[in-house]
């Protein structure tokens, strides 16, 4: 790895603790929880914009406080995600932000979660600072096919900002194109930044491009020389993706789940005016079933529609298995 670019304060960058078999939790649907459950407006669904106000920072502080406290209570490690999913050039015009402001937002987001880690420091259980990067455009309805090399060049900018911070790793979240995902990983490899990749699927278990999850993982593995630290699935309900998961070799590369609370499709959720929080206990049972079938999965959290209640139920369901 390119250690010459790694700041000394990146605690786990060269040895990610979640690659063990230990239990790790992460948070839920930050944006949907704050918007629908707490009445916090988020400009353009870009959570990094909250850090520019005391009200926004306080809301995010309260949000993460609950999840970090839960991890401490159940004796789990924690993957602490930054609010940088949309803090890249594609969204600059929509957010009225300059590239310099986006760079500063990435840096501030990592400082924010680093401060949370210091406050919740627990020598026995690690807290990993994970910088989140979203796809270029709409994850649920990609406007264009993004080739590997083009994606590599594009994501190199944001990854270049993050590699100079205290972040331990980066994760591409809600990706739905294998070529774009591979380019993201190639950009991470270029600077030696550990990276995970999380795909999202439609209600039929397929990516928005029509590709199967297994074929997508295999394509990304080949195009990126297997650089991905691990894969995840997020922003889909377990009933959408569980049938695609089994004992095939590619499924053993999956370590994490961040499911939606609702069984509705992305199109239905986009058109909904109210939050569908589903049933936390029922969602936890889906997680328990998958964890029993795939014991190598050790990172558990939620996505759209989930909150602390859901992750607490998930932790309760998973702990007896581990």
C-alpha positions as CSV (number, residue, x, y, z in Angstrom):
1,X,0.0,0.0,0.0
2,X,1.1,3.6,-0.5
3,X,2.1,4.3,3.0
4,X,3.8,7.5,2.0
5,X,0.4,9.1,1.7
6,X,-1.0,7.8,4.9
7,X,-1.2,10.3,7.8
8,X,0.1,8.9,11.1
9,X,-3.2,9.5,12.7
10,X,-5.0,6.9,10.5
11,X,-5.3,4.3,13.3
12,X,-6.4,1.1,11.4
13,X,-5.5,1.9,7.8
14,X,-3.0,-1.0,7.5
15,X,-5.0,-3.5,9.6
16,X,-8.8,-3.3,9.4
17,X,-10.1,-5.0,12.6
18,X,-13.4,-5.9,11.0
19,X,-11.6,-8.4,8.8
20,X,-11.6,-10.6,11.9
21,X,-14.6,-12.6,12.9
22,X,-15.6,-10.1,15.6
23,X,-19.0,-8.5,15.7
24,X,-19.2,-5.0,14.3
25,X,-22.2,-2.6,14.2
26,X,-22.8,0.5,12.2
27,X,-25.5,3.1,12.1
28,X,-28.9,3.2,10.3
29,X,-30.5,5.5,7.8
30,X,-29.0,8.8,8.9
31,X,-30.8,11.0,6.4
32,X,-34.2,9.4,6.6
33,X,-34.1,9.3,10.4
34,X,-33.1,12.9,10.8
35,X,-35.6,14.2,8.2
36,X,-38.7,12.1,9.0
37,X,-38.2,11.3,12.7
38,X,-36.6,14.5,13.9
39,X,-37.7,17.2,11.5
40,X,-34.2,18.1,10.4
41,X,-34.0,19.4,6.9
42,X,-31.1,18.2,4.8
43,X,-30.2,20.1,1.7
44,X,-30.2,17.9,-1.3
45,X,-30.1,14.8,0.9
46,X,-26.4,15.6,1.4
47,X,-25.8,15.1,5.1
48,X,-22.4,16.8,5.1
49,X,-24.3,20.2,4.8
50,X,-25.5,19.7,8.4
51,X,-22.0,20.2,9.7
52,X,-22.0,23.9,8.8
53,X,-24.6,24.7,11.5
54,X,-24.7,24.2,15.2
55,X,-28.2,22.7,14.9
56,X,-27.1,20.3,12.3
57,X,-24.0,19.2,14.1
58,X,-26.0,18.7,17.3
59,X,-28.5,16.5,15.5
60,X,-25.7,14.4,14.0
61,X,-24.0,14.2,17.4
62,X,-27.2,12.9,19.1
63,X,-27.8,10.5,16.2
64,X,-24.3,8.8,16.4
65,X,-24.3,9.0,20.2
66,X,-27.1,6.4,20.3
67,X,-25.4,3.9,18.0
68,X,-22.0,4.2,19.6
69,X,-23.6,3.7,23.0
70,X,-25.4,0.6,21.7
71,X,-22.1,-0.8,20.4
72,X,-20.5,-0.3,23.8
73,X,-23.5,-1.9,25.6
74,X,-23.4,-5.1,23.5
75,X,-19.6,-5.3,23.3
76,X,-19.3,-4.8,19.6
77,X,-16.8,-2.9,17.5
78,X,-18.3,0.0,15.4
79,X,-17.8,1.2,11.8
80,X,-18.3,5.0,12.1
81,X,-19.4,6.4,8.8
82,X,-18.7,9.9,7.5
83,X,-21.4,12.1,6.0
84,X,-19.6,12.4,2.6
85,X,-21.8,10.3,0.4
86,X,-22.7,13.3,-1.9
87,X,-19.6,15.4,-1.1
88,X,-18.1,15.1,-4.6
89,X,-18.0,17.1,-7.8
90,X,-21.1,15.6,-9.5
91,X,-23.3,17.3,-6.9
92,X,-21.5,20.6,-6.8
93,X,-23.9,22.6,-8.9
94,X,-27.0,21.1,-7.3
95,X,-25.7,22.0,-3.8
96,X,-24.3,25.4,-4.9
97,X,-20.9,24.4,-3.7
98,X,-17.4,25.0,-5.1
99,X,-14.9,22.1,-5.4
100,X,-12.9,23.8,-2.6
101,X,-16.0,23.8,-0.4
102,X,-16.6,20.1,-1.1
103,X,-12.9,19.3,-0.2
104,X,-13.3,21.2,3.1
105,X,-16.6,19.3,3.8
106,X,-14.8,16.0,3.4
107,X,-12.1,17.1,5.8
108,X,-14.6,18.4,8.3
109,X,-16.7,15.3,8.2
110,X,-13.7,13.1,9.1
111,X,-12.7,15.5,11.9
112,X,-16.3,15.3,13.2
113,X,-16.4,11.5,13.4
114,X,-12.8,11.4,14.7
115,X,-14.0,13.5,17.6
116,X,-16.8,11.0,18.3
117,X,-14.3,8.2,18.3
118,X,-12.2,10.0,20.9
119,X,-15.3,10.5,23.1
120,X,-16.3,6.9,22.9
121,X,-12.8,5.4,23.0
122,X,-12.9,1.8,24.2
123,X,-9.6,-0.1,24.2
124,X,-11.3,-3.4,24.0
125,X,-13.5,-2.7,20.9
126,X,-12.3,-0.7,17.9
127,X,-14.1,2.1,16.2
128,X,-13.2,2.4,12.6
129,X,-13.4,5.7,10.7
130,X,-15.0,4.9,7.4
131,X,-15.3,7.7,4.7
132,X,-18.4,7.1,2.5
133,X,-18.5,7.9,-1.2
134,X,-21.6,7.6,-3.3
135,X,-21.9,6.9,-7.0
136,X,-21.8,9.6,-9.7
137,X,-25.4,10.3,-10.2
138,X,-28.6,8.4,-9.3
139,X,-27.8,5.0,-7.8
140,X,-31.3,3.7,-8.5
141,X,-31.5,4.9,-12.1
142,X,-28.0,5.4,-13.6
143,X,-28.1,8.0,-16.4
144,X,-25.1,6.6,-18.3
145,X,-22.8,3.7,-18.2
146,X,-19.5,4.8,-16.5
147,X,-16.4,2.9,-17.8
148,X,-13.8,1.7,-15.3
149,X,-11.1,4.2,-16.3
150,X,-13.5,7.1,-16.3
151,X,-14.7,6.2,-12.9
152,X,-11.2,5.7,-11.6
153,X,-10.2,9.2,-12.8
154,X,-13.4,10.7,-11.3
155,X,-13.2,9.2,-7.8
156,X,-9.5,9.9,-7.5
157,X,-10.4,13.5,-6.6
158,X,-12.5,12.7,-3.5
159,X,-10.3,9.8,-2.5
160,X,-7.3,12.1,-2.8
161,X,-8.9,14.5,-0.3
162,X,-9.8,11.6,2.1
163,X,-6.4,9.9,2.0
164,X,-4.9,12.9,3.7
165,X,-7.3,12.7,6.7
166,X,-7.7,10.5,9.7
167,X,-10.0,8.1,7.9
168,X,-9.0,4.5,8.3
169,X,-10.8,3.4,5.0
170,X,-13.3,4.4,2.4
171,X,-16.5,2.7,1.3
172,X,-18.4,3.1,-2.0
173,X,-22.1,2.9,-1.0
174,X,-25.2,2.2,-3.1
175,X,-23.3,1.5,-6.3
176,X,-25.3,-0.2,-9.0
177,X,-22.8,-0.4,-11.9
178,X,-20.0,-2.9,-11.8
179,X,-17.7,-0.8,-14.0
180,X,-18.1,2.3,-11.8
181,X,-17.5,0.2,-8.7
182,X,-14.3,-1.3,-10.2
183,X,-13.1,2.2,-11.1
184,X,-13.7,3.4,-7.6
185,X,-11.6,0.5,-6.2
186,X,-8.9,1.2,-8.8
187,X,-8.7,4.8,-7.6
188,X,-8.4,3.6,-4.0
189,X,-5.7,1.2,-5.0
190,X,-3.8,4.0,-6.7
191,X,-3.2,5.7,-3.4
192,X,-3.2,2.6,-1.1
193,X,-6.4,3.4,0.7
194,X,-8.3,0.4,2.0
195,X,-11.7,0.2,0.4
196,X,-15.0,-1.7,0.7
197,X,-17.8,-1.7,-1.8
198,X,-21.6,-1.9,-1.2
199,X,-24.0,-2.7,-3.9
200,X,-27.7,-1.9,-4.0
201,X,-30.2,-4.0,-5.8
202,X,-33.8,-3.7,-7.0
203,X,-36.7,-5.7,-5.7
204,X,-35.9,-8.5,-8.1
205,X,-32.4,-8.9,-6.6
206,X,-30.7,-7.5,-9.7
207,X,-28.7,-4.3,-10.0
208,X,-30.4,-1.4,-11.8
209,X,-28.4,-2.3,-14.9
210,X,-30.0,-5.8,-14.9
211,X,-26.8,-7.6,-13.8
212,X,-26.9,-10.2,-11.1
213,X,-25.2,-9.4,-7.8
214,X,-22.9,-12.4,-8.3
215,X,-21.9,-11.4,-11.8
216,X,-21.2,-7.8,-10.5
217,X,-18.9,-9.0,-7.7
218,X,-17.0,-11.3,-10.1
219,X,-16.7,-8.5,-12.7
220,X,-15.4,-6.0,-10.1
221,X,-13.0,-8.6,-8.7
222,X,-11.5,-9.2,-12.1
223,X,-11.3,-5.5,-13.1
224,X,-9.7,-4.3,-9.8
225,X,-7.4,-7.3,-9.2
226,X,-9.4,-8.3,-6.1
227,X,-8.5,-5.0,-4.3
228,X,-11.8,-4.7,-2.4
229,X,-11.3,-5.4,1.4
230,X,-14.9,-6.8,1.5
231,X,-18.3,-6.2,-0.1
232,X,-21.6,-5.2,1.5
233,X,-25.2,-4.8,0.4
234,X,-27.2,-1.7,1.4
235,X,-30.4,0.2,0.6
236,X,-32.5,-2.8,-0.2
237,X,-34.7,-5.0,1.9
238,X,-33.4,-8.6,2.8
239,X,-36.3,-10.1,0.8
240,X,-34.9,-8.4,-2.3
241,X,-31.4,-9.8,-2.0
242,X,-31.5,-12.9,0.3
243,X,-32.5,-15.3,-2.5
244,X,-29.3,-14.4,-4.4
245,X,-27.1,-15.3,-1.4
246,X,-25.9,-18.8,-0.8
247,X,-22.8,-20.9,-0.7
248,X,-21.2,-19.7,-4.0
249,X,-17.6,-18.6,-3.6
250,X,-18.4,-14.9,-4.3
251,X,-20.8,-14.7,-1.4
252,X,-17.9,-15.2,1.0
253,X,-16.6,-11.8,0.0
254,X,-19.7,-10.2,1.6
255,X,-19.1,-9.1,5.2
256,X,-21.8,-6.5,5.8
257,X,-25.5,-5.7,5.6
258,X,-27.2,-2.4,5.7
259,X,-30.8,-3.1,4.7
260,X,-33.8,-0.8,4.2
261,X,-36.6,-1.0,6.7
262,X,-39.2,-1.2,4.0
263,X,-40.0,-4.0,1.5
264,X,-41.0,-1.3,-1.1
265,X,-39.0,-0.8,-4.3
266,X,-36.8,2.2,-4.8
267,X,-39.4,3.7,-7.1
268,X,-42.1,3.4,-4.5
269,X,-39.9,4.8,-1.8
270,X,-38.9,7.8,-3.9
271,X,-42.5,8.6,-4.5
272,X,-43.6,8.2,-0.9
273,X,-44.4,11.2,1.2
274,X,-44.2,9.3,4.5
275,X,-41.5,7.1,6.0
276,X,-42.0,3.4,5.9
277,X,-40.1,2.2,9.0
278,X,-41.3,-1.4,8.6
279,X,-41.2,-3.7,11.6
280,X,-37.8,-3.6,13.5
281,X,-38.3,-7.1,15.0
282,X,-39.2,-8.6,11.6
283,X,-36.2,-7.0,10.0
284,X,-33.9,-8.3,12.7
285,X,-35.3,-11.8,12.1
286,X,-34.3,-11.5,8.4
287,X,-30.8,-10.6,9.5
288,X,-30.6,-13.5,12.0
289,X,-31.6,-15.9,9.2
290,X,-28.9,-14.6,6.9
291,X,-26.2,-14.5,9.6
292,X,-27.0,-18.1,10.5
293,X,-26.7,-19.1,6.9
294,X,-23.6,-17.0,6.2
295,X,-21.6,-16.8,9.5
296,X,-18.7,-14.9,7.8
297,X,-20.9,-11.8,7.7
298,X,-19.9,-9.7,10.8
299,X,-20.9,-6.1,10.1
300,X,-24.6,-5.1,10.7
301,X,-26.4,-1.9,10.4
302,X,-29.3,-0.3,8.5
303,X,-30.1,2.0,5.7
304,X,-33.2,4.0,4.6
305,X,-36.0,4.0,7.1
306,X,-34.0,2.4,9.9
307,X,-33.0,4.0,13.1
308,X,-31.6,3.0,16.5
309,X,-34.6,0.8,17.2
310,X,-33.9,-1.4,14.2
311,X,-30.1,-1.8,14.8
312,X,-30.8,-2.5,18.5
313,X,-33.1,-5.3,17.5
314,X,-30.6,-6.6,14.9
315,X,-27.9,-6.7,17.6
316,X,-30.2,-8.5,19.9
317,X,-30.9,-11.1,17.2
318,X,-27.3,-11.6,16.1
319,X,-25.5,-11.8,19.4
320,X,-26.6,-15.4,20.3
321,X,-25.2,-16.6,17.0
322,X,-21.8,-15.1,17.7
